[in-house]
Amino acid sequence: MQEFLLILRGDGMNHLSPDELQNIMSEYKNWVEELGENYLGGQRLEDNGALLTTKTESIVTDGPFLESKEIIAGFFIIQAKDQDEANQIVQSSPHLGLYAIEVRPIAFPKMK
């Protein structure tokens, strides 16, 4: 099995009502349960942080890093047999449509 990083791009859930957010979270929980051991983790990203460009410079911003062309809202890590299977898994994600999801293979397996 290969690991894939799913990058959520956009501000998809920022405009949802509390009921809509609760519904999406419920769908997300069901999706994770369906994926079982193929779901390795994920997290929403905070809107603040630092952008490091050199060893001597870091720029602290109040985010969400608008100097980027797109907002990166969060990420998931899954495992799948290949890119096609990873793409199929993303097709079932309740976040697809709210966010564009970039599917990237991870080059090296995690170290144990």
C-alpha positions, 0 to 999 in steps of 0.5 A: 500500500502507498500513502497519499496526502490529500490537501484541502484547498479553499475556504469551503466550510467557512460559510456554512450554518451550524446545522450544515457544519454538524451534517458535514462532520457527521458525514466525515465521521462515517467516511473515516469509519468506512475507510477503516485502516486506509485512513491514517489521519488528518487535521484542519489547519489554523489560520495563523503561523509562519512562512519561512523563506530562508534560514534567517528570515521568518514572516509571522502572519495572521493567515491564512497566508494570502500570499499563497494563491489558494488557501490550504484548509487542512489535510488527510493522509490515506493509504491506497494501492495506487493513484487510481484507488486514492482518487476513488477514495477522494471521490467519496469524501464529504469534503469534495465539492466544498474544497478542491482536494489535491491527491499527492503520493508520499515519496517515502514510507513512514519510519517506524 
